[in-house]
Every structure is written in C-alpha cells, then in structure tokens.
Amino acid sequence: MTINEYNICVNTYSDDVYRFLLKQLGNEMEAEDIVQNTFEKLWRNRETVFFDKAKSYLFTVAYRNMIDYTRRQKFVGSNENMPEQRERDFEVQLEQREVLELGLNQLSDIQKTLILLRDYEGYSYEEMAEMTELTISQVKVYLFRGRKKLQQFLKALDKVG
C-alpha cells in the first residue's frame, strides 16, 4: 500500500470504523482511541496490506482492539479494590490462624504433634508411629480424638461468635 492509498483509507473508512466502535462501546473517547490505534497498525503494516483488502483489515483490527480494550477494562475494574481485598483476606487468615492456634493449645502434646504431622506436614501413619514411638493404632486413636476435640472447640467458638 502506498502513502497515497493509506491516506485514501483514512479519509474513506475512519468515520465508518469510528461509528462501528461507538455503537459497540458507547464511549466517544474510547472509540477515538481505538480508531487511532487501528490506523496506526495499518500504517505499520502498510507494506503487507493490500489496498483492496484495507477495509476488512481495518474492521478486523478495530474489532480485535475493541475486544482487547474491553477485557483490559474488566480486568482493571475487577482489580481496583485488590489491595483492600488482599488486606481483608490477610486479616481473615490471621484471625483463623489465631483461632486454630488456640484450639491446638487445648489438645495434649501428643495430639497436637500428630495433627501437625499429619494435616500440616503430610506424614503417613507409619512415619508418625516411627517418629513418636507409638503403634499405628495408637497414632490413629490420638489423631481421631485430637481432631474431635479441635472440632468441638471450633463449634463452641462458632456458637459464641
């Protein structure tokens, strides 16, 4: 495409592309920005775009730019309150961790140790039995009783709160 053909495309199709985008977006400034980006892309690719295919090229590029723009807007809009959300999530996690610590402190040392080994560290019953010098059945019983006691503690807290 020559410079003269590019100028003809701008004069011929810019209003059509703008109206298309304005109808889709409903925002004049956004539509103008995308039109400008579309013709900029045509200028950068003028050597590979044929003049007789310029209209379809422009509308394809405009449509894709519009989709990209709306996706970015949705992403930015959904993340505007991210710092506040992260702070609330962190506070909730901190509170939950404190409650769990309180519950774990209600258990006997062996129950607390076994729950931490199994549920936090992921050790098998056999490995825990070997570490604590208990039988596998003793490990299972202490673990069951510890979890029950922790569950009762958390239920009691839930009724209070």
C-alpha positions in Angstrom: 0.0 0.0 0.0 1.3 3.4 -0.9 1.2 6.5 1.3 -1.5 7.9 -1.0 -3.6 4.8 -0.7 -3.2 4.9 3.1 -4.5 8.5 3.1 -7.4 7.4 1.0 -8.2 4.7 3.5 -8.1 7.2 6.4 -10.4 9.6 4.5 -12.8 6.8 3.4 -13.0 4.5 6.4 -12.2 6.4 9.5 -15.8 7.6 10.1 -17.2 4.1 9.4 -14.7 2.5 11.9 -15.5 5.2 14.4 -19.3 4.7 14.2 -18.8 0.9 14.4 -16.8 1.3 17.6 -19.0 4.0 19.1 -22.1 1.8 18.6 -20.3 -1.1 20.3 -18.7 0.8 23.2 -21.0 3.8 23.7 -18.0 6.0 24.6 -16.6 8.5 22.2 -13.1 8.8 23.7 -12.6 5.0 23.8 -13.9 4.8 20.2 -11.5 7.5 19.1 -8.5 5.9 20.8 -9.2 2.5 19.2 -9.7 4.2 15.8 -6.3 5.8 16.2 -4.7 2.5 17.2 -6.3 0.8 14.3 -5.0 3.2 11.7 -1.6 3.2 13.4 -1.5 -0.6 13.0 -2.5 -0.2 9.3 0.4 2.3 8.9 2.9 0.0 10.5 1.7 -2.9 8.2 1.1 -0.8 5.1 3.6 -2.8 3.1 1.8 -6.1 3.7 -1.8 -5.0 3.5 -3.3 -4.7 0.0 -5.3 -1.6 -0.7 -8.4 -3.6 -1.9 -8.4 -5.5 1.4 -7.8 -2.5 3.6 -11.5 -2.1 4.7 -11.8 -5.6 6.0 -8.3 -5.3 7.6 -9.3 -2.1 9.4 -12.6 -3.5 10.7 -10.9 -6.7 11.9 -8.2 -4.8 13.7 -10.7 -2.4 15.2 -12.8 -5.3 16.4 -9.8 -7.1 18.0 -8.6 -3.8 19.6 -12.1 -3.3 21.0 -12.2 -6.8 22.5 -8.7 -6.3 24.0 -9.7 -2.9 25.4 -12.9 -4.2 27.0 -11.1 -7.2 28.5 -8.5 -4.9 30.0 -11.2 -2.6 31.4 -12.9 -5.6 33.0 -9.7 -6.8 34.5 -8.7 -3.3 35.8 -12.2 -2.7 37.1 -12.3 -6.0 38.9 -8.8 -5.4 40.4 -9.4 -1.8 41.6 -10.2 -2.9 45.1 -7.5 -5.6 45.1 -5.3 -4.0 47.8 -8.2 -3.7 50.2 -9.4 -7.2 49.4 -5.9 -8.6 50.0 -5.7 -6.8 53.3 -9.1 -8.2 54.4 -8.1 -11.7 53.2 -4.9 -11.4 55.2 -6.7 -10.3 58.3 -9.2 -13.2 58.0 -6.3 -15.7 57.5 -4.5 -14.2 60.5 -7.7 -14.5 62.6 -8.3 -18.0 61.5 -4.7 -19.0 62.3 -5.0 -17.5 65.8 -8.2 -19.4 66.4 -6.6 -22.6 65.2 -3.6 -22.0 67.5 -6.0 -21.6 70.4 -7.7 -24.8 69.5 -4.4 -26.7 69.1 -3.3 -25.4 72.5 -6.4 -27.1 74.0 -5.0 -30.5 72.9 -2.5 -32.8 74.6 1.0 -32.5 73.3 0.8 -35.8 71.5 -2.5 -35.0 69.9 -1.2 -31.6 68.8 2.0 -33.1 67.4 0.2 -35.8 65.5 -2.3 -33.3 64.0 0.5 -31.1 62.9 2.5 -34.0 61.5 -0.5 -35.5 59.6 -2.5 -32.5 58.5 0.2 -29.9 58.0 3.3 -31.9 57.1 1.5 -34.8 55.3 3.3 -37.7 57.0 1.8 -41.2 56.8 0.6 -43.1 59.9 3.6 -45.4 59.6 6.0 -42.4 59.6 4.3 -40.8 62.5 4.4 -44.0 64.5 8.0 -44.3 63.9 8.7 -40.7 64.9 6.7 -40.8 68.1 7.5 -44.4 69.0 3.7 -45.2 69.1 1.9 -48.1 67.4 -0.1 -47.2 64.2 -3.3 -47.9 66.0 -2.3 -45.5 68.9 -1.4 -42.8 66.3 -4.9 -43.2 64.7 -6.7 -43.1 68.1 -4.8 -40.0 69.3 -5.3 -38.3 65.9 -9.0 -39.1 65.9 -9.5 -37.8 69.5 -7.5 -34.7 68.8 -9.5 -33.8 65.7 -12.7 -34.4 67.6 -11.6 -32.2 70.4 -10.5 -29.5 68.0 -13.8 -29.8 66.1 -15.8 -29.3 69.4 -13.6 -26.3 70.3 -14.3 -24.7 66.9 -18.0 -25.4 67.1 -18.2 -23.8 70.6 -16.4 -20.7 69.2 -18.9 -20.6 66.3 -21.8 -20.6 68.7 -20.3 -17.8 70.7 -19.4 -15.7 67.6 
